[in-house]
Amino acid sequence: MGDLEVHKHVQYIISVEKKKESFEALVMEHLRMNGAYWGLTTLDLLQNITAVDQEEVISWVMSCWDQDSGGFTGTVGHDPHVHYTLSAVQILALFDRLDILDKDKVSSYIARLQNEDGSFSGDIWGEIDTRFSYCAICCLSILHCLDKINVEKAVNYIVSCKNLDGGFGCTAGGESHAGQIFCCVGALSIAGALHHVDRDLLGWWLCERQCKDGGLNGRPEKLADVCYSWWVLSSLVMIDRVHWIDKTKLAMYILSCQDRENGGISDRPDNAVDVFHTYFGVAGLSLMEYPGLKSIDPAFALPVDVVNRIFFKKP
């Protein structure tokens, strides 16, 4: 199994950011804000966030702020979206620089995306998904602006997406999926509404996601994938059922997906690495209290010390 290749993962993340003309960079261009959040949070969990130029990052993040709408874009010149807005706010939180935000404008942008039934659209084009409910509730909570939306309606909409197996879908009637379950459980946790979750039923569905190789999948009959080390595990932590899976086997699976020569973590052993799976692999190990990693908050997907700073910092 071996250990976590901390130094090589740090070097890998820094190298990805520098390769702006590579194929990976070009196909990820529209997601650059999300990629920056994945990479920077990984560096912080690895206790190496000082490896990047903080002012350069903050300057780039703020260059993606759309002043007209109040939301953030995936990269300069693109359209704003609630997902990119959350990632931008999380990045600023990592660096303890939420003070530079126009919180009123950003929170008003998110509030305008709430629909009459309590659901959220991702942007002005109107796609509805429980992922966007999570993005909105998480982001507004970090900004101390949850009162800008109708939280009760938001919670009721998420509950309407609950299925008979205890899981949640992207909309009412949608198939249960581990990624959506994280979004719904995370949003309900932040909103103080976890009593709507059937913990035993959902916990059973989630622990059934562990495959013979120790990894976790997102739905029945699928192969294991490192990213579910986060989506499934964080949900199990939030509902207090994480002891229902074999954490040792899961940690071994994540470590087997490392590129030990060049750094980075892939979805499955011997596949190509990427920043997305590197983040979710390290985040999964953090949830399992892997030695040397900072602790991560399962609902906010930020290091615990950052979350504590957001909510308990003395004025």
Secondary structure, DSSP 8 states (H G I E B T S, - for coil): -----HHHHHHHHHHHHH-TTSHHHHHTGGGHHHHHHHHHHHHHHTT-GGGS-HHHHHHHHHHTB-TTTS-BBSSTTS-B-HHHHHHHHHHHHHTT-GGGS-HHHHHHHHHHTB-TTS-BBSSTT--B-HHHHHHHHHHHHHTT-GGGS-HHHHHHHHHHTB-TTS-B-SSTT----HHHHHHHHHHHHHTT-GGGS-HHHHHHHHHTTB-TTS-B-SSTT----TTHHHHHHHHHHHTT-GGGS-HHHHHHHHHHTB-TTT--EESSTTS-EEHHHHHHHHHHHHHTT-TT---B-TTT-SBHHHHHHHHH---
